[in-house]
């Protein structure tokens, strides 16, 4: 296990976590698999020389992409193609509960009661701002796609909206819920916000930005889950909101009316994360017209992640892929249609981050860390 300059242990790519079958599969996969396999230590010297040659050509064809993985008291920025660690974002005094990426801005939340904003585009990962104000654990942090706003969700039943440029508190949603606020997410236009809570509801908020001021107004409460709501997400077009719950279901709502459109069942334990998947590459994978299909990615304490395909013309929902390899709760999953093709990243309590080929449902790479992992994100 390598050590970085200040003595903190880096993530180690652990060959012992893979069977010989996995080893063979990794070496026969496409480029990203091979690159992660090299980092895992599976490949021979001949493999390394051959794969580096392929890696160089592939990176020339597609933009460089990173993934952010949170676990322990830090988050780590990793090259999505090679598995090489770029930055360690360390500074929290307790467990890091969530993370987010928007451009060159990274954010982390922690049980130490704070969130932090970091420069993910620089060589050092400099700390930009510490967002302090919650009375208790901060369970999640979200960034608006334009990196102008941050939102934090806390055990104090509040959500807070912050200015990313200055670190200033813009709005406090006091008593936003009647129990812990577990997750939060912005719509793509940063004009709306959704929060999820242990009070079994999710709530939709409008954000009005006037000059340097931002105010939040409650639009509606999304009610129907039988147990605590653990995750929430907007669709890329903002027309839908997905919520996942300890009742093992995912509910999809019309964001404008709050009407329940679909209850998605498939997981056998708590649904820990949900995310809509956009991008033409995924739609081409599904073989449907881009205007008629969107997909949803979910993860669960049942140790799986699931990729769902939806045809809006027929209203048909299809389970496209079930990703099985984790040995304990999958805490978070993320999807990307950029870089080397449609990919999924999953992280869990087994301390493993797994990179998947979304089209084939195969593992492209595995990284083992020194603490259970709580959240992950692809760069945008």
NORKA-V318521 format. One record per pair of residues at least 12 apart in sequence whose ideal C-beta (glycine too) atoms are under 6 Angstrom apart, sorted by the first residue. I is the first residue (numbers start at 1). GAP is how many residues later the second one is. D is the distance in Angstrom with one decimal. If there is no record, write none. Layout:
i:I gap:GAP d:D
i:I gap:GAP d:D
This chain:
i:9 gap:361 d:5.3
i:10 gap:75 d:5.6
i:11 gap:65 d:5.7
i:11 gap:74 d:5.9
i:11 gap:356 d:5.5
i:11 gap:358 d:4.8
i:12 gap:356 d:5.9
i:13 gap:26 d:4.4
i:13 gap:27 d:4.3
i:13 gap:354 d:5.3
i:14 gap:354 d:3.6
i:15 gap:25 d:5.4
i:15 gap:26 d:4.6
i:15 gap:27 d:5.8
i:17 gap:351 d:5.6
i:23 gap:19 d:5.0
i:29 gap:335 d:5.8
i:31 gap:23 d:5.5
i:31 gap:27 d:4.4
i:31 gap:309 d:6.0
i:32 gap:49 d:5.4
i:32 gap:308 d:5.0
i:32 gap:332 d:4.5
i:33 gap:331 d:4.1
i:34 gap:17 d:4.4
i:35 gap:20 d:5.3
i:35 gap:46 d:5.4
i:35 gap:47 d:4.5
i:36 gap:47 d:4.3
i:36 gap:328 d:5.9
i:36 gap:329 d:2.2
i:38 gap:13 d:5.6
i:39 gap:44 d:3.8
i:62 gap:277 d:5.0
i:62 gap:278 d:5.7
i:65 gap:15 d:4.3
i:65 gap:273 d:5.7
i:65 gap:274 d:4.0
i:65 gap:314 d:5.4
i:66 gap:14 d:5.9
i:66 gap:313 d:4.4
i:67 gap:13 d:5.0
i:67 gap:278 d:5.4
i:67 gap:311 d:5.6
i:68 gap:31 d:5.0
i:68 gap:33 d:5.0
i:68 gap:38 d:5.9
i:68 gap:309 d:4.7
i:69 gap:278 d:5.8
i:69 gap:284 d:5.2
i:69 gap:304 d:5.9
i:69 gap:307 d:5.1
i:70 gap:26 d:4.5
i:70 gap:29 d:4.0
i:70 gap:304 d:5.1
i:70 gap:305 d:4.4
i:71 gap:298 d:5.2
i:71 gap:300 d:4.5
i:71 gap:301 d:6.0
i:71 gap:302 d:3.9
i:71 gap:303 d:5.9
i:72 gap:299 d:3.3
i:73 gap:19 d:5.0
i:74 gap:14 d:5.6
i:74 gap:15 d:5.8
i:74 gap:16 d:4.0
i:75 gap:14 d:4.5
i:75 gap:21 d:5.8
i:75 gap:24 d:4.8
i:75 gap:33 d:5.0
i:76 gap:12 d:5.5
i:77 gap:43 d:5.8
i:80 gap:259 d:5.9
i:83 gap:282 d:5.5
i:83 gap:284 d:6.0
i:87 gap:38 d:3.8
i:89 gap:29 d:4.9
i:89 gap:36 d:5.1
i:91 gap:36 d:5.8
i:92 gap:18 d:4.0
i:92 gap:20 d:5.2
i:93 gap:19 d:4.2
i:94 gap:16 d:5.4
i:94 gap:17 d:4.1
i:94 gap:18 d:3.9
i:95 gap:16 d:4.5
i:96 gap:12 d:5.2
i:96 gap:14 d:5.1
i:97 gap:12 d:5.0
i:97 gap:14 d:6.0
i:97 gap:42 d:5.3
i:97 gap:277 d:5.6
i:98 gap:42 d:4.0
i:98 gap:43 d:5.1
i:98 gap:277 d:4.6
i:99 gap:276 d:4.7
i:99 gap:278 d:5.8
i:100 gap:41 d:5.6
i:100 gap:42 d:5.5
i:100 gap:43 d:4.4
i:100 gap:277 d:5.6
i:101 gap:276 d:4.5
i:101 gap:278 d:5.2
i:102 gap:41 d:4.0
i:102 gap:43 d:5.9
i:102 gap:45 d:4.0
i:103 gap:44 d:4.9
i:104 gap:16 d:5.2
i:104 gap:17 d:2.9
i:105 gap:42 d:4.4
i:106 gap:12 d:4.3
i:106 gap:14 d:3.9
i:107 gap:34 d:4.6
i:107 gap:36 d:5.4
i:107 gap:43 d:5.7
i:109 gap:29 d:4.2
i:109 gap:31 d:5.6
i:109 gap:32 d:3.9
i:110 gap:28 d:6.0
i:111 gap:26 d:4.4
i:113 gap:21 d:5.4
i:114 gap:16 d:5.4
i:114 gap:18 d:4.9
i:115 gap:16 d:4.2
i:115 gap:23 d:5.4
i:115 gap:26 d:4.5
i:115 gap:37 d:4.8
i:116 gap:14 d:5.3
i:117 gap:12 d:4.5
i:129 gap:38 d:3.0
i:131 gap:31 d:5.2
i:133 gap:27 d:5.9
i:133 gap:36 d:5.8
i:134 gap:20 d:3.8
i:134 gap:22 d:5.3
i:135 gap:21 d:4.2
i:136 gap:18 d:5.9
i:136 gap:19 d:3.9
i:136 gap:20 d:4.9
i:137 gap:18 d:4.3
i:138 gap:14 d:5.2
i:138 gap:16 d:5.1
i:139 gap:14 d:5.0
i:139 gap:43 d:5.4
i:140 gap:13 d:4.4
i:140 gap:43 d:4.7
i:140 gap:44 d:5.6
i:142 gap:42 d:4.8
i:142 gap:43 d:5.2
i:142 gap:44 d:5.6
i:144 gap:42 d:4.5
i:144 gap:46 d:3.7
i:145 gap:43 d:5.4
i:146 gap:44 d:6.0
i:147 gap:17 d:5.7
i:148 gap:16 d:5.7
i:149 gap:12 d:6.0
i:149 gap:41 d:5.8
i:150 gap:12 d:4.4
i:150 gap:14 d:5.4
i:151 gap:33 d:4.6
i:151 gap:42 d:6.0
i:153 gap:28 d:3.9
i:153 gap:30 d:5.9
i:153 gap:31 d:4.4
i:154 gap:27 d:5.9
i:155 gap:25 d:4.7
i:157 gap:18 d:5.5
i:157 gap:20 d:5.3
i:158 gap:15 d:5.9
i:158 gap:16 d:5.5
i:158 gap:18 d:5.6
i:159 gap:14 d:4.3
i:159 gap:17 d:4.7
i:159 gap:22 d:5.4
i:159 gap:25 d:5.6
i:159 gap:36 d:5.0
i:160 gap:12 d:5.2
i:161 gap:53 d:5.7
i:170 gap:44 d:4.1
i:171 gap:43 d:5.2
i:171 gap:44 d:5.9
i:171 gap:45 d:4.9
i:173 gap:43 d:5.5
i:176 gap:19 d:5.7
i:177 gap:20 d:3.6
i:177 gap:22 d:4.8
i:178 gap:21 d:4.1
i:179 gap:18 d:5.4
i:179 gap:19 d:3.9
i:179 gap:20 d:4.0
i:180 gap:18 d:4.5
i:181 gap:14 d:5.4
i:181 gap:16 d:5.2
i:182 gap:14 d:5.0
i:182 gap:48 d:5.3
i:183 gap:13 d:4.4
i:183 gap:48 d:5.0
i:183 gap:49 d:5.3
i:185 gap:47 d:5.4
i:185 gap:48 d:5.2
i:185 gap:49 d:5.8
i:187 gap:47 d:4.5
i:187 gap:51 d:4.5
i:188 gap:48 d:6.0
i:191 gap:16 d:5.5
i:192 gap:14 d:5.9
i:193 gap:12 d:4.4
i:193 gap:14 d:5.9
i:194 gap:38 d:4.7
i:194 gap:47 d:5.4
i:196 gap:33 d:4.1
i:196 gap:35 d:6.0
i:196 gap:36 d:4.1
i:196 gap:47 d:6.0
i:197 gap:32 d:5.9
i:198 gap:30 d:3.9
i:200 gap:25 d:5.0
i:201 gap:20 d:5.1
i:201 gap:22 d:5.2
i:202 gap:20 d:4.4
i:202 gap:27 d:5.3
i:202 gap:30 d:5.1
i:202 gap:41 d:4.6
i:203 gap:18 d:5.1
i:204 gap:15 d:4.3
i:204 gap:16 d:5.3
i:205 gap:13 d:5.8
i:206 gap:13 d:5.5
i:220 gap:38 d:4.3
i:222 gap:31 d:5.3
i:222 gap:36 d:6.0
i:224 gap:27 d:6.0
i:225 gap:20 d:4.0
i:225 gap:22 d:5.4
i:226 gap:21 d:4.1
i:227 gap:18 d:5.5
i:227 gap:19 d:3.9
i:227 gap:20 d:4.2
i:228 gap:18 d:4.9
i:229 gap:14 d:5.2
i:229 gap:16 d:5.0
i:230 gap:14 d:5.7
i:230 gap:42 d:5.7
i:231 gap:13 d:4.3
i:231 gap:42 d:4.7
i:231 gap:43 d:4.9
i:233 gap:41 d:5.2
i:233 gap:42 d:5.0
i:233 gap:43 d:5.8
i:235 gap:41 d:4.3
i:236 gap:42 d:3.9
i:239 gap:16 d:6.0
i:240 gap:12 d:5.6
i:240 gap:15 d:6.0
i:241 gap:12 d:4.8
i:241 gap:14 d:5.0
i:242 gap:32 d:4.6
i:244 gap:27 d:3.2
i:244 gap:30 d:4.3
i:245 gap:26 d:5.9
i:246 gap:24 d:4.4
i:248 gap:19 d:5.2
i:249 gap:14 d:5.4
i:249 gap:16 d:5.3
i:250 gap:14 d:4.1
i:250 gap:21 d:5.6
i:250 gap:24 d:5.6
i:250 gap:48 d:5.5
i:251 gap:12 d:5.5
i:266 gap:40 d:5.6
i:266 gap:53 d:5.9
i:267 gap:33 d:4.0
i:267 gap:35 d:5.2
i:268 gap:34 d:4.4
i:269 gap:31 d:5.3
i:269 gap:32 d:3.8
i:269 gap:33 d:3.9
i:270 gap:31 d:4.2
i:271 gap:27 d:5.7
i:271 gap:29 d:5.3
i:272 gap:27 d:5.3
i:272 gap:28 d:5.9
i:272 gap:59 d:5.4
i:273 gap:26 d:4.7
i:273 gap:59 d:4.5
i:273 gap:60 d:5.5
i:274 gap:24 d:4.9
i:275 gap:22 d:4.9
i:275 gap:60 d:6.0
i:276 gap:20 d:5.8
i:277 gap:18 d:4.2
i:277 gap:20 d:5.5
i:277 gap:58 d:4.2
i:279 gap:58 d:2.8
i:281 gap:56 d:4.1
i:281 gap:61 d:5.0
i:282 gap:13 d:5.8
i:282 gap:55 d:5.1
i:282 gap:60 d:4.9
i:285 gap:57 d:5.5
i:285 gap:74 d:4.8
i:286 gap:23 d:5.2
i:292 gap:19 d:5.8
i:292 gap:20 d:5.3
i:292 gap:21 d:4.7
i:293 gap:18 d:5.7
i:294 gap:16 d:5.5
i:295 gap:13 d:5.9
i:295 gap:14 d:5.3
i:296 gap:12 d:4.4
i:297 gap:36 d:5.4
i:297 gap:38 d:4.9
i:299 gap:31 d:4.0
i:299 gap:34 d:4.1
i:301 gap:28 d:4.3
i:303 gap:23 d:4.8
i:304 gap:18 d:5.5
i:304 gap:20 d:5.2
i:305 gap:18 d:4.3
i:305 gap:25 d:5.5
i:305 gap:28 d:4.5
i:305 gap:41 d:4.9
i:306 gap:16 d:5.4
i:307 gap:13 d:4.6
i:307 gap:14 d:4.2
i:321 gap:40 d:4.4
i:323 gap:33 d:5.6
i:325 gap:29 d:5.9
i:326 gap:22 d:4.6
i:326 gap:24 d:5.5
i:327 gap:23 d:4.6
i:328 gap:20 d:5.7
i:328 gap:21 d:4.0
i:328 gap:22 d:4.5
i:329 gap:19 d:5.6
i:329 gap:20 d:4.6
i:330 gap:16 d:5.2
i:330 gap:18 d:4.5
i:331 gap:16 d:5.8
i:331 gap:17 d:5.4
i:331 gap:43 d:5.2
i:332 gap:15 d:5.4
i:332 gap:43 d:4.5
i:332 gap:44 d:5.0
i:333 gap:13 d:4.6
i:334 gap:42 d:5.1
i:334 gap:43 d:5.4
i:334 gap:44 d:5.1
i:336 gap:42 d:4.1
i:342 gap:16 d:3.7
i:342 gap:17 d:5.7
i:343 gap:15 d:5.8
i:344 gap:12 d:4.3
i:344 gap:14 d:5.1
i:345 gap:31 d:5.0
i:347 gap:26 d:3.7
i:347 gap:29 d:4.6
i:349 gap:23 d:4.5
i:351 gap:17 d:5.7
i:351 gap:18 d:5.0
i:351 gap:21 d:5.7
i:352 gap:14 d:5.9
i:352 gap:16 d:5.6
i:353 gap:14 d:4.6
i:354 gap:12 d:5.4
